[in-house]
Structure formats: structure tokens, C-alpha cells
Amino acid sequence: MLAAIFWLALWSAAALYVSQELILPSPISVFRTLLYLCGRPEFWKAAALSLLRIFGGFAAGTVLGTLLAVLTARFDLMDTLFSPLIRIVRTTPVASFIILALLWMGHALVPAFMAMLMVTPIVWESLRAAILAVDPELLEMAFIYRFGAVKTIKLVYIPSVLSPYAASLATAVGLAWKSGIAAEVLCLPRLAIGTNLYYSKIYLETPSLFAWTIVVIVLSFMLEGLFSRLLRKRRKKRW
């Protein structure tokens, strides 16, 4: 609370010093605009559709990254084929992929595609490293006691990789959200948070721009907090 009060006071002082709402609106003006937006049905539709698109991309990226991690850790040929490609995706700027994606698919699909593209390398790298780092003595014990493939995965691999895998997902959900919003700003789907950010900037509606930015931040904190809480609950359960 003290930190929040300090930064709000600093924001208010800076806005009072500038005295130009176009450059830096006051907190009161921004929160008034935010309350106005919350009273409009379009606000909730835009927020819901952005969440749906980006979470869909996150889920697809998680599945794809997990599958690629298992394949590249298990088969050398798959590692040779896919590892360079995934590393290229990880190091290429997001804006480049957004522009390319606009050539290949509809505007509404680009945010989900970008979220998937950003999540996949994070999940792949963490899970692949965790699989390769599984204790060989545990695997030898599983072989001696004839666990079989399913039992070995359940009792050896999953407990060994669960912590790094969960940490990668917690990191990936925040990156998926930021990359998805950035894609919306560039591709402008009809109802989206990023589209409203763009039009607020174009029409010089600075309080609205700040208000939508606050929405992005709040939803990001909520998503990461909810996801971390779900992962903590899952860790407490026995596989």
C-alpha cells in the first residue's frame, strides 16, 4: 500500500507539473476514464476476446512445445531437425513474425499464432533440458524393477521434470499475453484490447491509452497469479 501511494503521489505531482493531459493525464482522469470504459459492453467483449485468443495460443504453444521437447530429447534426428528452427524462432523479433503472419492468415488469428510462437521455445527448452537431466540411476532402477514405459514416465520422468516445466509455463503465460497484445496493436482485430490501445493513440486520447494499459497490466497479473496458484495446487497432488 505504501508503495502504491508513493507512485500515485509521484504520478499526480508529475501530471500537475506538466499540466497537459495530452502528454501525461492525472490518475483521477485515468481512473475516471477506466470506470467509463467498464460501463460499456464493448469493453468486456474486447477483454474477453483478447483473453480467449491469447489463452488459445498459449495452450497450443504448450502442447507443441511439450511434444517437440519429448521428440527432440528422445530422437537425435528430431533434435537435429527441429532444434535450430526453434532457436531461430526464439531469437527473431516479435514484430517480424507479426508482419509475416499478417500475410498468411486473418487478422483475428494473428494474436493466437504469436502467443503460440512465443510459448513454444520456452516450454521446449525447459522441458527438453529437464528430460535429459533425469537421474540415470533412477532410470536404471526402473529398468531393473521392470516398470515398463508408462510406469517409468509416471514415477520417474514426471516428478523429475515437473518443477522446471511448471516454472517455464509460469514464464510463458506472461510472454504470451504481452506478445498477443502487441500482435493486436499491429493487426487490429475488430474487438481487442490492442486495437483500443492503437486507436487511443491515433486519436490522442491519452487518458484512454493509460486506462487500457492499466487493463493490460491488471489482466497480466491476474493470469500469472491464477496460473501460479493452479500449479502450486497441482504440485501438492500425487501423480
C-alpha positions in Angstrom: 0.0 0.0 0.0 2.8 2.4 0.9 4.5 1.7 -2.5 1.2 2.3 -4.3 0.6 5.5 -2.5 4.1 6.7 -3.2 3.9 6.1 -7.0 0.4 7.5 -7.3 1.6 10.6 -5.5 4.6 10.9 -7.8 2.3 10.4 -10.8 0.0 13.1 -9.6 2.8 15.5 -9.0 4.3 14.9 -12.4 0.9 15.4 -14.1 0.4 18.6 -12.1 3.9 19.8 -13.2 3.3 19.0 -16.9 -0.3 20.4 -16.8 -1.0 18.9 -20.2 -3.4 15.9 -20.2 -2.4 15.1 -23.8 1.1 14.2 -22.5 0.5 13.0 -19.0 -3.0 12.7 -17.6 -3.6 12.7 -13.9 -4.5 9.5 -12.0 -8.0 10.8 -11.4 -8.6 11.4 -15.1 -7.3 8.0 -16.0 -9.4 6.2 -13.4 -12.5 8.2 -14.4 -11.9 7.0 -18.0 -11.4 3.4 -16.8 -14.7 3.5 -14.9 -16.4 4.8 -18.0 -14.9 2.0 -20.1 -16.0 -0.6 -17.6 -19.6 0.5 -18.0 -19.6 -0.2 -21.8 -20.4 -3.7 -23.1 -17.7 -3.3 -25.8 -15.0 -3.1 -23.1 -15.9 -6.5 -21.7 -16.2 -8.1 -25.2 -12.8 -6.8 -26.2 -11.2 -8.1 -22.9 -12.9 -11.5 -23.2 -11.9 -12.0 -26.9 -8.3 -10.9 -26.2 -8.1 -13.4 -23.3 -9.7 -16.1 -25.5 -7.3 -15.6 -28.4 -4.2 -15.4 -26.3 -5.0 -18.2 -24.0 -5.8 -20.4 -27.0 -2.4 -19.6 -28.4 -0.8 -20.3 -25.0 -2.5 -23.7 -24.9 -1.4 -24.6 -28.4 2.2 -23.4 -27.7 2.3 -25.5 -24.5 1.1 -28.7 -26.4 3.5 -28.1 -29.3 6.5 -27.2 -27.0 5.9 -30.3 -24.9 5.6 -32.6 -27.9 8.8 -31.2 -29.5 10.7 -31.5 -26.2 9.8 -35.2 -25.9 10.7 -35.9 -29.5 14.0 -34.0 -29.6 15.1 -35.4 -26.2 14.3 -39.0 -27.4 15.4 -39.0 -31.0 18.7 -37.4 -32.3 17.3 -37.0 -35.8 14.3 -34.9 -34.5 16.8 -32.8 -32.4 18.9 -32.2 -35.4 15.9 -31.1 -37.5 13.9 -29.0 -35.0 16.4 -27.5 -32.5 17.9 -24.9 -34.9 14.4 -23.9 -36.1 13.1 -23.4 -32.6 16.2 -21.4 -31.6 15.6 -19.1 -34.7 12.1 -18.5 -33.5 13.3 -17.7 -30.0 15.8 -15.1 -31.2 13.8 -13.4 -34.0 12.0 -10.1 -33.1 8.2 -10.5 -32.4 7.3 -7.7 -34.9 8.9 -9.6 -37.8 6.7 -12.7 -37.2 3.6 -10.5 -36.7 4.1 -8.9 -40.2 4.8 -12.3 -41.8 1.7 -13.7 -40.1 -0.5 -10.9 -41.5 0.4 -12.2 -44.9 -0.6 -15.8 -44.1 -3.8 -15.6 -42.0 -6.7 -13.5 -40.9 -6.2 -10.6 -38.5 -8.1 -12.3 -35.7 -5.8 -15.4 -35.8 -2.5 -13.5 -35.6 -2.6 -12.8 -31.8 -3.2 -16.5 -31.0 -0.5 -17.5 -33.5 2.0 -15.1 -32.0 1.2 -16.3 -28.4 1.8 -19.9 -29.6 5.0 -19.0 -31.3 6.5 -17.3 -28.2 5.4 -20.0 -25.8 6.7 -23.0 -27.8 10.5 -22.3 -27.5 10.3 -21.6 -23.7 8.4 -24.8 -23.0 10.6 -26.8 -25.4 13.9 -25.6 -24.0 13.0 -26.1 -20.3 11.3 -29.5 -20.7 14.0 -30.9 -23.0 16.7 -29.9 -20.6 14.8 -31.5 -17.7 14.2 -34.7 -19.6 17.9 -35.0 -20.5 18.9 -34.3 -16.8 16.8 -37.1 -15.3 19.0 -39.1 -12.9 20.3 -42.2 -14.8 20.3 -44.2 -11.5 16.5 -43.7 -11.3 16.1 -44.9 -14.9 18.4 -47.9 -14.1 16.3 -48.8 -11.1 13.1 -48.5 -13.2 14.7 -50.9 -15.7 15.8 -53.4 -13.0 12.3 -53.5 -11.5 10.6 -53.7 -14.9 8.5 -50.7 -14.5 7.6 -50.5 -18.2 7.3 -47.3 -20.2 4.1 -45.9 -18.7 5.1 -46.5 -15.1 8.6 -45.1 -15.8 7.1 -41.9 -17.2 4.7 -41.6 -14.3 7.1 -42.4 -11.4 10.4 -41.2 -12.8 10.1 -38.7 -15.6 7.1 -36.6 -14.4 8.3 -36.0 -10.8 11.8 -35.1 -12.2 10.6 -32.6 -14.8 7.6 -31.1 -13.1 9.2 -28.2 -11.3 11.2 -26.8 -14.3 8.2 -27.5 -16.5 5.9 -25.5 -14.2 8.3 -22.7 -14.0 8.5 -22.5 -17.8 4.8 -22.3 -18.1 4.6 -19.5 -15.5 7.1 -17.5 -17.5 5.4 -18.4 -20.8 1.9 -17.2 -19.8 3.2 -13.6 -19.2 5.2 -13.6 -22.5 2.1 -15.0 -24.4 0.0 -12.2 -23.0 2.5 -9.4 -24.0 3.2 -10.8 -27.5 -0.5 -11.3 -28.1 -1.4 -7.7 -27.2 1.5 -6.5 -29.4 0.1 -8.5 -32.3 -3.4 -7.0 -31.7 -1.9 -3.5 -31.8 -0.4 -4.2 -35.3 -3.1 -6.4 -36.8 -6.2 -4.6 -35.3 -8.8 -7.3 -34.9 -12.4 -5.8 -34.6 -12.8 -6.3 -30.8 -9.5 -6.4 -28.9 -7.5 -4.7 -26.2 -4.7 -4.0 -28.6 -7.0 -2.4 -31.1 -8.3 0.0 -28.5 -4.8 0.9 -27.4 -3.9 1.7 -31.0 -7.0 3.9 -31.6 -6.5 5.7 -28.3 -3.0 6.7 -29.5 -4.2 7.6 -33.0 -7.0 9.9 -31.7 -4.7 11.3 -29.0 -6.9 10.1 -26.2 -4.2 9.8 -23.6 -6.4 9.0 -20.6 -8.0 6.2 -22.6 -4.5 5.0 -23.6 -3.4 4.9 -19.9 -6.7 3.2 -18.9 -6.3 0.4 -21.5 -2.7 0.0 -20.4 -3.8 -0.5 -16.8 -6.3 -3.1 -18.0 -3.4 -5.0 -19.7 -1.3 -4.9 -16.6 -4.1 -6.0 -14.3 -5.1 -8.9 -16.5 -1.4 -9.9 -16.8 -1.1 -10.0 -13.0 -4.4 -11.9 -12.7 -3.4 -14.5 -15.3 0.1 -15.1 -13.8 -1.3 -15.3 -10.3 -4.1 -17.7 -11.2 -1.7 -19.9 -13.2 0.9 -20.0 -10.4 -1.8 -20.9 -7.9 -3.1 -23.7 -10.1 0.4 -25.1 -10.5 1.1 -25.0 -6.7 -2.1 -26.9 -6.1 -1.1 -29.5 -8.8 2.3 -30.0 -7.2 0.7 -30.9 -3.9 -1.2 -33.8 -5.6 0.4 -37.2 -6.1 0.8 -38.4 -9.6 
